[in-house]
Amino acid sequence: MDELIAKIGNDSTLMFTGAISLVVLLFIVLVVVVSSMRVKTYKERFLNVQIDNQEKEKLIAELQKELQVLKIKNAQNEQELQQFAQTKEKLGLTEEALQISQKEANAFEKLQSQTKAKFEHTENMYEKLQSEHKALQERLESLNEENSKLRVNNARLLMKLETEARFASQLNHRSSDQNGKENL
């Protein structure tokens, strides 16, 4: 090997070729070392990215589960909201019906009070008319009794008058007979 080194040292072409070979070898070694470092770096990055991706996938899975839970809760809340809206609408209709019923009840109470006042007034008038009727009936009965008495009295007076008229006519007839006899 010493001979080979001495031979290369004496020949400049071989030395130049050896130097170029050494530079090429060093370049190749450098490229291999740099490439292996890059491969190692990329491998570490890939592993880190893979770990990050796994963590992100776990996080995404958890978030999707939470999203499903939230969607279910949202659907329940929407259903409750719809039920609340329906209940609110029913309550509004019930309140309107209650107001209408209260207005009708107030109108009926007013009508009832008016009717009651009219009834009491009519009842008072009826009682007054009954008392007037009773008084008039008593008066009628007394007038009928008085009328009866007056008729009986009139009948007696009429009979007396007729009797007196007959008597007077008989007297007149007798006196005219006596006057006629005297004149004869």
MIFILO-746251 format. One record per residue (C-alpha): residue number from 1; residue in three letters; x, y, z. Coordinates in nm, 2 decimals, always signed. Example, Ala and Ser with C-alpha at 12.3 -4.5 7.8 and 13.67 -1.06 7.14 Angstrom:
<nodes>
{1,ALA,{+1.23,-0.45,+0.78}},
{2,SER,{+1.37,-0.11,+0.71}},
</nodes>
This chain:
<nodes>
{1,MET,{+0.00,+0.00,+0.00}},
{2,ASP,{+0.29,+0.22,+0.06}},
{3,GLU,{+0.40,+0.16,-0.29}},
{4,LEU,{+0.06,+0.25,-0.42}},
{5,ILE,{+0.06,+0.58,-0.22}},
{6,ALA,{+0.41,+0.65,-0.34}},
{7,LYS,{+0.31,+0.58,-0.70}},
{8,ILE,{+0.01,+0.80,-0.67}},
{9,GLY,{+0.22,+1.07,-0.50}},
{10,ASN,{+0.46,+1.07,-0.80}},
{11,ASP,{+0.20,+1.07,-1.07}},
{12,SER,{+0.00,+1.40,-1.08}},
{13,THR,{-0.28,+1.26,-1.29}},
{14,LEU,{-0.34,+0.98,-1.05}},
{15,MET,{-0.32,+1.23,-0.77}},
{16,PHE,{-0.57,+1.45,-0.94}},
{17,THR,{-0.79,+1.15,-1.02}},
{18,GLY,{-0.76,+1.03,-0.66}},
{19,ALA,{-0.84,+1.37,-0.53}},
{20,ILE,{-1.15,+1.39,-0.75}},
{21,SER,{-1.24,+1.04,-0.64}},
{22,LEU,{-1.19,+1.14,-0.28}},
{23,VAL,{-1.41,+1.46,-0.33}},
{24,VAL,{-1.68,+1.26,-0.51}},
{25,LEU,{-1.66,+1.00,-0.23}},
{26,LEU,{-1.69,+1.27,+0.03}},
{27,PHE,{-1.97,+1.43,-0.16}},
{28,ILE,{-2.16,+1.10,-0.19}},
{29,VAL,{-2.10,+1.04,+0.19}},
{30,LEU,{-2.22,+1.39,+0.26}},
{31,VAL,{-2.53,+1.34,+0.04}},
{32,VAL,{-2.59,+1.00,+0.21}},
{33,VAL,{-2.54,+1.16,+0.56}},
{34,VAL,{-2.77,+1.46,+0.47}},
{35,SER,{-3.02,+1.23,+0.31}},
{36,SER,{-3.02,+1.00,+0.61}},
{37,MET,{-3.06,+1.30,+0.84}},
{38,ARG,{-3.35,+1.43,+0.63}},
{39,VAL,{-3.51,+1.08,+0.63}},
{40,LYS,{-3.47,+1.07,+1.00}},
{41,THR,{-3.61,+1.42,+1.04}},
{42,TYR,{-3.90,+1.34,+0.80}},
{43,LYS,{-3.96,+1.01,+0.98}},
{44,GLU,{-3.98,+1.20,+1.31}},
{45,ARG,{-4.21,+1.46,+1.16}},
{46,PHE,{-4.42,+1.18,+1.00}},
{47,LEU,{-4.45,+1.01,+1.34}},
{48,ASN,{-4.53,+1.34,+1.51}},
{49,VAL,{-4.78,+1.41,+1.24}},
{50,GLN,{-4.92,+1.06,+1.27}},
{51,ILE,{-4.95,+1.10,+1.65}},
{52,ASP,{-5.10,+1.45,+1.60}},
{53,ASN,{-5.35,+1.30,+1.35}},
{54,GLN,{-5.44,+1.02,+1.59}},
{55,GLU,{-5.50,+1.28,+1.87}},
{56,LYS,{-5.69,+1.49,+1.62}},
{57,GLU,{-5.90,+1.19,+1.51}},
{58,LYS,{-5.97,+1.11,+1.88}},
{59,LEU,{-6.06,+1.48,+1.93}},
{60,ILE,{-6.28,+1.48,+1.62}},
{61,ALA,{-6.45,+1.16,+1.74}},
{62,GLU,{-6.52,+1.31,+2.08}},
{63,LEU,{-6.64,+1.63,+1.91}},
{64,GLN,{-6.87,+1.43,+1.68}},
{65,LYS,{-7.01,+1.24,+1.99}},
{66,GLU,{-7.06,+1.58,+2.16}},
{67,LEU,{-7.22,+1.71,+1.84}},
{68,GLN,{-7.46,+1.41,+1.82}},
{69,VAL,{-7.55,+1.47,+2.19}},
{70,LEU,{-7.60,+1.84,+2.12}},
{71,LYS,{-7.81,+1.76,+1.81}},
{72,ILE,{-8.02,+1.53,+2.02}},
{73,LYS,{-8.05,+1.79,+2.29}},
{74,ASN,{-8.13,+2.05,+2.02}},
{75,ALA,{-8.40,+1.83,+1.87}},
{76,GLN,{-8.55,+1.78,+2.22}},
{77,ASN,{-8.52,+2.16,+2.28}},
{78,GLU,{-8.69,+2.23,+1.95}},
{79,GLN,{-8.96,+1.98,+2.03}},
{80,GLU,{-9.01,+2.14,+2.38}},
{81,LEU,{-9.01,+2.48,+2.21}},
{82,GLN,{-9.28,+2.37,+1.97}},
{83,GLN,{-9.48,+2.23,+2.26}},
{84,PHE,{-9.42,+2.55,+2.44}},
{85,ALA,{-9.53,+2.75,+2.13}},
{86,GLN,{-9.84,+2.53,+2.10}},
{87,THR,{-9.91,+2.57,+2.48}},
{88,LYS,{-9.86,+2.94,+2.44}},
{89,GLU,{-10.10,+2.95,+2.15}},
{90,LYS,{-10.36,+2.75,+2.34}},
{91,LEU,{-10.31,+2.98,+2.64}},
{92,GLY,{-10.36,+3.28,+2.42}},
{93,LEU,{-10.68,+3.12,+2.28}},
{94,THR,{-10.79,+3.03,+2.63}},
{95,GLU,{-10.72,+3.38,+2.75}},
{96,GLU,{-10.93,+3.52,+2.46}},
{97,ALA,{-11.21,+3.28,+2.53}},
{98,LEU,{-11.19,+3.38,+2.90}},
{99,GLN,{-11.21,+3.75,+2.82}},
{100,ILE,{-11.50,+3.68,+2.59}},
{101,SER,{-11.67,+3.47,+2.86}},
{102,GLN,{-11.60,+3.74,+3.12}},
{103,LYS,{-11.75,+4.00,+2.88}},
{104,GLU,{-12.05,+3.78,+2.83}},
{105,ALA,{-12.08,+3.71,+3.20}},
{106,ASN,{-12.06,+4.09,+3.27}},
{107,ALA,{-12.33,+4.14,+3.00}},
{108,PHE,{-12.54,+3.87,+3.15}},
{109,GLU,{-12.49,+4.01,+3.50}},
{110,LYS,{-12.59,+4.35,+3.37}},
{111,LEU,{-12.89,+4.20,+3.19}},
{112,GLN,{-12.98,+4.01,+3.51}},
{113,SER,{-12.96,+4.32,+3.73}},
{114,GLN,{-13.17,+4.51,+3.47}},
{115,THR,{-13.42,+4.22,+3.46}},
{116,LYS,{-13.42,+4.19,+3.84}},
{117,ALA,{-13.49,+4.56,+3.87}},
{118,LYS,{-13.77,+4.53,+3.61}},
{119,PHE,{-13.90,+4.23,+3.79}},
{120,GLU,{-13.89,+4.41,+4.13}},
{121,HIS,{-14.06,+4.71,+3.97}},
{122,THR,{-14.32,+4.48,+3.81}},
{123,GLU,{-14.36,+4.30,+4.14}},
{124,ASN,{-14.41,+4.63,+4.32}},
{125,MET,{-14.66,+4.74,+4.05}},
{126,TYR,{-14.84,+4.40,+4.08}},
{127,GLU,{-14.86,+4.43,+4.46}},
{128,LYS,{-14.99,+4.79,+4.42}},
{129,LEU,{-15.24,+4.68,+4.16}},
{130,GLN,{-15.34,+4.39,+4.38}},
{131,SER,{-15.40,+4.62,+4.67}},
{132,GLU,{-15.59,+4.86,+4.44}},
{133,HIS,{-15.78,+4.57,+4.30}},
{134,LYS,{-15.87,+4.45,+4.65}},
{135,ALA,{-15.98,+4.80,+4.74}},
{136,LEU,{-16.18,+4.84,+4.42}},
{137,GLN,{-16.33,+4.49,+4.47}},
{138,GLU,{-16.43,+4.58,+4.83}},
{139,ARG,{-16.57,+4.91,+4.69}},
{140,LEU,{-16.75,+4.72,+4.42}},
{141,GLU,{-16.90,+4.48,+4.67}},
{142,SER,{-17.01,+4.77,+4.89}},
{143,LEU,{-17.14,+4.95,+4.58}},
{144,ASN,{-17.32,+4.63,+4.48}},
{145,GLU,{-17.47,+4.59,+4.83}},
{146,GLU,{-17.57,+4.96,+4.82}},
{147,ASN,{-17.70,+4.92,+4.47}},
{148,SER,{-17.90,+4.62,+4.58}},
{149,LYS,{-18.04,+4.81,+4.87}},
{150,LEU,{-18.11,+5.10,+4.65}},
{151,ARG,{-18.29,+4.87,+4.40}},
{152,VAL,{-18.49,+4.71,+4.68}},
{153,ASN,{-18.56,+5.06,+4.80}},
{154,ASN,{-18.64,+5.18,+4.45}},
{155,ALA,{-18.87,+4.88,+4.40}},
{156,ARG,{-19.05,+4.96,+4.72}},
{157,LEU,{-19.07,+5.32,+4.63}},
{158,LEU,{-19.19,+5.22,+4.28}},
{159,MET,{-19.45,+5.00,+4.43}},
{160,LYS,{-19.56,+5.27,+4.67}},
{161,LEU,{-19.56,+5.51,+4.38}},
{162,GLU,{-19.76,+5.27,+4.17}},
{163,THR,{-19.99,+5.21,+4.46}},
{164,GLU,{-20.03,+5.58,+4.51}},
{165,ALA,{-20.07,+5.64,+4.14}},
{166,ARG,{-20.35,+5.37,+4.14}},
{167,PHE,{-20.50,+5.52,+4.44}},
{168,ALA,{-20.48,+5.86,+4.29}},
{169,SER,{-20.62,+5.73,+3.97}},
{170,GLN,{-20.90,+5.56,+4.16}},
{171,LEU,{-20.96,+5.89,+4.34}},
{172,ASN,{-20.95,+6.08,+4.02}},
{173,HIS,{-21.17,+5.82,+3.87}},
{174,ARG,{-21.41,+5.84,+4.16}},
{175,SER,{-21.40,+6.21,+4.17}},
{176,SER,{-21.46,+6.22,+3.80}},
{177,ASP,{-21.74,+5.97,+3.84}},
{178,GLN,{-21.89,+6.19,+4.12}},
{179,ASN,{-21.84,+6.50,+3.91}},
{180,GLY,{-22.00,+6.33,+3.62}},
{181,LYS,{-22.29,+6.22,+3.83}},
{182,GLU,{-22.32,+6.56,+3.97}},
{183,ASN,{-22.32,+6.71,+3.64}},
{184,LEU,{-22.58,+6.49,+3.52}},
</nodes>
